[in-house]
Amino acid sequence: MSSVRSALIVGAGVAGPAAALALAKVGIRSTIVESHPGPADGVGAVITLASNGYDVLRTLGVASSVDAEAQRTFEVHMSDAGGQTFARYPSSGFVMARDALSGILADHAARAGSRVEYGRRLVGAEAASDGVVAHFEDGAELATDLVVGADGIHSTVRGIIDPDAPDPVYEGVLGFGGITDAGATSADPGVMNFAFGRRFLGYWRLPDGRICWYAALPRAEETSWRQIEGTPSSSWLARLRAEYAGLYPAEDLLALSTPDDLVTTGPMLRMPPVPHWHGARRRFRSCAVLHLWTRGIAGAGECARARQVSSGPA
Ligand SMILES: Cc1cc2nc3c(=O)[nH]c(=O)nc-3n(C[C@H](O)[C@H](O)[C@H](O)COP(=O)(O)OP(=O)(O)OC[C@H]3O[C@@H](n4cnc5c(N)ncnc54)[C@H](O)[C@@H]3O)c2cc1C
């Protein structure tokens, strides 16, 4: 039996509470620290889960709560910019509000004995003889057996484990989305639609008949959140309309959208492969005290499969 009893999980987004639930299943009690002052209620937009992510949620025992909030999709439909279908295939997926998913996971994690400390930012961590000592921005320290990095794509934990790990790479587009009256757009219930052409648009029909869509606006330079928030929504909407002019169904949907409908999801970033390495620290004569960290870039699906990485060389 593992002698790991306590874990510090950094980040209470999606992967953090999912990791806490997974650890609770093997008897490890977690403290989750989150730099934001409280839960991200109302923050973010819609998140899409593939069937493998949903399988993890089922394993963690939260599937019924997720089912109550999520909309299922059963098929993917691909069309060109004129609306002509070129592919249609079965594919199981789930779409739901990101704050709802995060909230469900956090509630279940709390019921499983985890504690979330909001407003606490991890700034450093170092190996100790019997675990890890974590350091927080407020000067506090915490000794724990295990640190799990679930602190998103700009992970601090990743940099602590491997200062040479690559940074996220900007992919040249700024993400937007919205919920709009369908107008002339036809979308079958339960189908995830991808429209390709000069620009890409993803969309699906909501149970009330409106269309939820997401789009990508090309931008040569990575746009900061300060710039994004400092630019009126009406200006972003005008740029999207110009970029998607003549494309089905984006032109119609954007014509029906108002600046208040628009959600910005930020610059699209890709995480390059992170080198994996592991090794038993010499001071741990066996795996009895397992001193492991995980990559801090996992989503809920990936988190349960995250590779274990020790904090020191073999
Ligand atoms: C506020 C927010 C809204 C989002 N909305 C959407 C959305 O609508 N649709 C979508 O597809 N994706 C969204 N994402 C991204 C999506 O959640 C992630 O890409 C994906 O789910 C991976 O989840 P994650 O838990 O690994 O990371 P994230 O969801 O990014 O969560 C990481 C968490 O770690 C916290 N954190 C970071 N550094 C530290 C630190 N040093 N100390 C303590 N805490 C720290 C962050 O505040 C954050 O809450 C959002 C992310 C955030 C942070």
The ligand as an ORCA input file, in Angstrom:
! r2SCAN-3c Opt
* xyz 0 1
  C     -11.366     30.888    -16.263
  C     -11.233     29.876    -17.386
  C     -12.277     29.731    -18.307
  C     -12.164     28.811    -19.352
  N     -13.214     28.683    -20.213
  C     -13.162     27.758    -21.194
  C     -14.264     27.556    -22.082
  O     -15.281     28.216    -21.977
  N     -14.175     26.624    -23.061
  C     -13.054     25.843    -23.197
  O     -13.044     24.990    -24.087
  N     -11.998     26.008    -22.373
  C     -12.016     26.945    -21.375
  N     -10.950     27.114    -20.530
  C      -9.807     26.250    -20.730
  C     -10.099     24.854    -20.245
  O     -10.641     24.859    -18.953
  C      -8.782     24.136    -20.256
  O      -8.159     24.281    -21.494
  C      -8.929     22.642    -20.079
  O     -10.129     22.309    -19.506
  C      -7.826     22.184    -19.217
  O      -8.223     22.343    -17.868
  P      -7.186     22.495    -16.732
  O      -7.917     22.278    -15.457
  O      -5.970     21.685    -17.038
  O      -6.712     24.017    -16.819
  P      -7.553     25.332    -16.602
  O      -8.979     25.115    -16.857
  O      -6.821     26.376    -17.361
  O      -7.388     25.620    -15.014
  C      -6.144     25.924    -14.420
  C      -6.434     26.583    -13.083
  O      -5.200     26.733    -12.380
  C      -5.182     28.001    -11.758
  N      -3.792     28.382    -11.569
  C      -2.873     28.701    -12.516
  N      -1.672     28.934    -11.968
  C      -1.822     28.772    -10.635
  C      -0.920     28.884     -9.528
  N       0.375     29.189     -9.706
  N      -1.393     28.666     -8.263
  C      -2.703     28.335     -8.078
  N      -3.611     28.218     -9.098
  C      -3.161     28.429    -10.350
  C      -5.919     28.889    -12.739
  O      -6.434     30.046    -12.105
  C      -7.035     27.979    -13.222
  O      -8.199     28.069    -12.444
  C     -10.992     28.027    -19.492
  C      -9.934     28.176    -18.575
  C     -10.054     29.087    -17.526
  C      -8.893     29.238    -16.533
*
